[in-house]
Amino acid sequence: MTIPPAAPAAISPPIARLEAVFAANRAAGRKALAPFVTAGDPDAATTVAVLEAIAKAGASLCELGVPYSDPIADGPVIQASYTRALGKGLTLADMFDAAKQASARVSMPILAMASYSLIFRRGIDRFVADAVAAGLAGFVVPDLPIEESDDLDTACRRAGLALVRLVTPTTPPDRAEAIAKKSTGFLYCVSVAGVTGARTELPPGLVDRVKWLKTKTDVPILVGFGISSPEQVKAVAEVADGVIVGSALVRRITEAADQPRETMLADVSHYVADLAAACG
């Protein structure tokens, strides 16, 4: 009797890794910590090392910032890191290569935070294919209006990638509801109006806004912009499903750029571990 060959194992879509992280955190009574790291600052090899370090320190997932010459939502710390990376000649190919190296070494899902201009210029299908090949779990695209997102949304769903949407304090309720229902992977709730940057306290109304958004979507809600301390992380984690920390981490990497890499990585690891501990 001829035994038929075994059917090939089903390949999970990239977004499944992200969903598994949130499921594991819920089961453990924890919230997600999502650091932001600029690709290529101070160099691509260091970016890979930082991604490994924060994964080991307890980060649930990571946003990998794709340097762009005209970011619309990033404050001076992240803008400066983008300028440095571009000044050293970082390309999209370099970013994808760094993501591929890191994804091969850590289970932590990595999402590219990229301007839609970069995606459109490269071509949606090519950008999505490159992301899948690099092991990315999805995208955060802060400058993509919901009305113009259908093409990228379709391509991401076809490839099994998350397409994270953002809502801000100035987003009208009906529009925020539409964005929340369209977002995949998670919903990015911007805590304050304006640009990124560490702040000393959380804005009023944030807790109520997150609670309201939870009634409009089934995807996890992560809060970002201005969060820098374990105390702030703990406060946000009481209501949100996760916390995004960007400028404060980028600043630490920048300030330690002249030190030996291992010294910088140890500092970053300690900082991320403290933030992760505050997530529950």
Secondary structure, DSSP 4 states (H G I P E B T S, - for coil): -PPPPPPPPPPPPHHHHHHHHHHHHHHHT--EEEEEEETTSS-HHHHHHHHHHHHHHT-S-EEEE---SS-SS--HHHHHHHHHHHHTT--HHHHHHHHHHHHHH--S-EEEE--HHHHHHH-HHHHHHHHHHTT--EEE-TT--GGG-HHHHHHHHHHT-EEEEEE-TTS-HHHHHHHHHH--S-EEEE-SSS-----SSPPTTHHHHHHHHHTT-SS-EEEESS--SHHHHHHHHTTSSEEEE-HHHHHHHHHTTTS-HHHHHHHHHHHHHHHHHTT-
